[in-house]
């Protein structure tokens, strides 16, 4: 978190303007509880079944803490009353109904059909959800996401949906040895972000740029990211 703050200052930005999502893919339940006890409230998960399990476990933990009060709090730490979960991984349409009640933000909308499914589910429940459009700015065939050339048109289509709030863009850079090699991917996504914002799509709510992971988050900050998705730097390499 110190590195995040230092990178923000170097880029002429306020450290508090950047949200760090701790991605729990490789975390044990104890590690998740530990980071929450230290006051971290933004958590992300890549897989739906794992998300469902994590949310339930942490909800029970925080409920128990509220019941027990200060006696259950680790000295020097102040666990929040609740956390914000983010869906950071690929979302299949048949999993939408399970995910929507659990998360504050879905980072990985990569098709009109997925957005339409979310619109249908939220319309039936008379709710709304915040989403990001995932851009495949690196052009890697193995990566999910919308091609840059299709992004503006898809953003316009999503913006017409009453129960889906388009909040911004997300991208993943190739995992490369040198973080500088991720810069073109982030720069291209930032350009698309500005193009969409210039068109007025999403209005004032279109203000999120989710870029940067453990290997490259400092470069992402320099290119304008205001949400980072960091897992391994918090929890290590190996899934528990």
Secondary structure, DSSP 8 states (H G I E B T S, - for coil): -HHHHHHHHHTT--GGG-EEEEE-TT--HHHHHHHHHTT--EEEESSHHHHHHHHHHHHHHHHHHHHHGGGGS-TT----S--EEEE-S---GGGHHHHHTT-SEEEEE--HHHHHHHHHHHHHHT--EEEEEEE-TT--TTS-SB-HHHHHHHHHHHHT-TTEEEEEEEE-----SSGGGGHHHHHHHHHHHHHHHHTTTTGGG--EEE---TTTHHHHHHTT-SEEEE-HHHH-SS--
